[in-house]
Amino acid sequence: MDPLSDVLRLLKPVTYVAGGFDLGGDWSIAFQAHSGIKCYALVSGTCWLAVEGVDHAVQLQAGDCILLPNGRPFRLARRLDLDPVPFLDLRWDGWNNGVATINGGHETLILGGHFVFAGAHTEILLGAMPPVIHLHEQHDKTELRWALERMRRELLDERPGNALIAQHLAHLMLVHALRLYLAHGINQNAGWLFALSDPQMAKAIGAIHADPGTRWTLPRLASKAGMSRSSFARRFKTMVGSSPIDYLTRWRMLLASDRLSADAEPISAIAMSLGYASESAFSTAFKRVMGCSPRDYARDTQQKDRGLHPLA
């Protein structure tokens, strides 16, 4: 499995679809802070996006898509000088197939999706991402708008299997958006996601993900990247934000925490499969990275899960 798919699997994406807005006249909508990633596609018309803490607003044209990964409050508006109405206070003229009509509609159509994660370590994916990702190339528009529209249709139409199809379309949209994001070479910040846009770093990260139990060393990973040890170490640190060995250790502990939550295998088996010669060595590394012992983590996670179960 490639690293992007690997991390998304560990983060357990769950999808919520917000539908959309068919807007007319003057309007300005304020949205509260959110978890996960929100994605909007402007199907027709124009509007502005202003995100809290971001200096400049973004003007959106028909076909543009935006991702909002950091959960900050934001505003969508026809004009920036209009007073915003909180989303929860909106009054619409009608509701048709999940799309709310406001001020008569027929001028601006916005469709939106909301992706949240059930995994415990969402900061791996979202932590280093910028507050706004604006996808506006023609290819971006075509691919993302199609997926979002299909997803909305499947959720709202009463046809067999529509929920499952919509879920797969939602995941397709999220992965495709992240892939496009990487293809544009947006790598101003440090993080594993940005490193995947670099072919040499991607080879090393891919090797770690393909076989996390291998006794990886700095020279072996540098060889995978086709670089000298010193050059590889410097570039990896700059792009990922940690050393190659620290990244390897953290990834192993995240895999271990997922398996500990399932309570399906002994700690010693997890330790051996991830390249540790003893349970003691694994437990020391786990506590250093995760802040508690593997046994405490498994117990606390399972108690939390039981507490959330409706029949507990």
Secondary structure as the mmCIF struct_conf table of DSSP 4:
data_model
#
loop_
_struct_conf.conf_type_id
_struct_conf.id
_struct_conf.beg_label_comp_id
_struct_conf.beg_label_asym_id
_struct_conf.beg_label_seq_id
_struct_conf.end_label_comp_id
_struct_conf.end_label_asym_id
_struct_conf.end_label_seq_id
HELX_RH_AL_P HELX_RH_AL_P1 PRO A 3 LEU A 11
STRN STRN1 PRO A 13 LEU A 23
BEND BEND1 GLY A 25 ASP A 26
STRN STRN2 SER A 28 PHE A 31
BEND BEND2 SER A 35 GLY A 36
STRN STRN3 ILE A 37 SER A 44
BEND BEND3 GLY A 45 GLY A 45
STRN STRN4 CYS A 47 VAL A 51
TURN_TY1_P TURN_TY1_P1 GLU A 52 GLY A 53
BEND BEND4 ASP A 55 HIS A 56
STRN STRN5 VAL A 58 LEU A 60
TURN_TY1_P TURN_TY1_P2 ALA A 62 GLY A 63
STRN STRN6 CYS A 65 LEU A 68
BEND BEND5 ASN A 70 ASN A 70
STRN STRN7 PHE A 74 ALA A 77
BEND BEND6 ARG A 78 ARG A 79
TURN_TY1_P TURN_TY1_P3 LEU A 80 ASP A 81
BEND BEND7 LEU A 82 LEU A 82
HELX_LH_PP_P HELX_LH_PP_P1 ASP A 83 PRO A 84
STRN STRN8 VAL A 85 PRO A 86
HELX_RH_3T_P HELX_RH_3T_P1 PHE A 87 ASP A 89
BEND BEND8 ASP A 93 ASP A 93
STRN STRN9 GLY A 94 ASN A 96
TURN_TY1_P TURN_TY1_P4 ASN A 97 GLY A 98
STRN STRN10 VAL A 99 ILE A 102
TURN_TY1_P TURN_TY1_P5 ASN A 103 GLY A 104
BEND BEND9 HIS A 106 GLU A 107
STRN STRN11 THR A 108 PHE A 117
BEND BEND10 GLY A 119 ALA A 120
TURN_TY1_P TURN_TY1_P6 THR A 122 THR A 122
HELX_RH_AL_P HELX_RH_AL_P2 GLU A 123 LEU A 126
TURN_TY1_P TURN_TY1_P7 GLY A 127 ALA A 128
BEND BEND11 MET A 129 MET A 129
BEND BEND12 PRO A 131 PRO A 131
STRN STRN12 ILE A 133 LEU A 135
BEND BEND13 GLU A 137 GLU A 137
HELX_RH_AL_P HELX_RH_AL_P3 GLN A 138 LEU A 156
BEND BEND14 ASP A 157 ASP A 157
TURN_TY1_P TURN_TY1_P8 PRO A 160 GLY A 161
HELX_RH_AL_P HELX_RH_AL_P4 ASN A 162 ALA A 183
TURN_TY1_P TURN_TY1_P9 HIS A 184 GLY A 185
BEND BEND15 GLN A 188 ASN A 189
BEND BEND16 GLY A 191 GLY A 191
HELX_RH_AL_P HELX_RH_AL_P5 TRP A 192 ALA A 195
TURN_TY1_P TURN_TY1_P10 LEU A 196 SER A 197
BEND BEND17 ASP A 198 ASP A 198
HELX_RH_AL_P HELX_RH_AL_P6 PRO A 199 ALA A 210
TURN_TY1_P TURN_TY1_P11 PRO A 212 GLY A 213
BEND BEND18 THR A 214 THR A 214
HELX_RH_AL_P HELX_RH_AL_P7 LEU A 218 ALA A 225
TURN_TY1_P TURN_TY1_P12 GLY A 226 GLY A 226
BEND BEND19 MET A 227 MET A 227
HELX_RH_AL_P HELX_RH_AL_P8 ARG A 229 VAL A 240
BEND BEND20 GLY A 241 SER A 242
HELX_RH_AL_P HELX_RH_AL_P9 PRO A 244 ALA A 262
TURN_TY1_P TURN_TY1_P13 ASP A 263 ASP A 263
BEND BEND21 GLU A 265 GLU A 265
HELX_RH_AL_P HELX_RH_AL_P10 ILE A 267 SER A 273
TURN_TY1_P TURN_TY1_P14 LEU A 274 GLY A 275
BEND BEND22 ALA A 277 SER A 278
HELX_RH_AL_P HELX_RH_AL_P11 GLU A 279 MET A 290
BEND BEND23 GLY A 291 CYS A 292
HELX_RH_AL_P HELX_RH_AL_P12 PRO A 294 LEU A 308
TURN_TY1_P TURN_TY1_P15 PRO A 310 LEU A 311
#
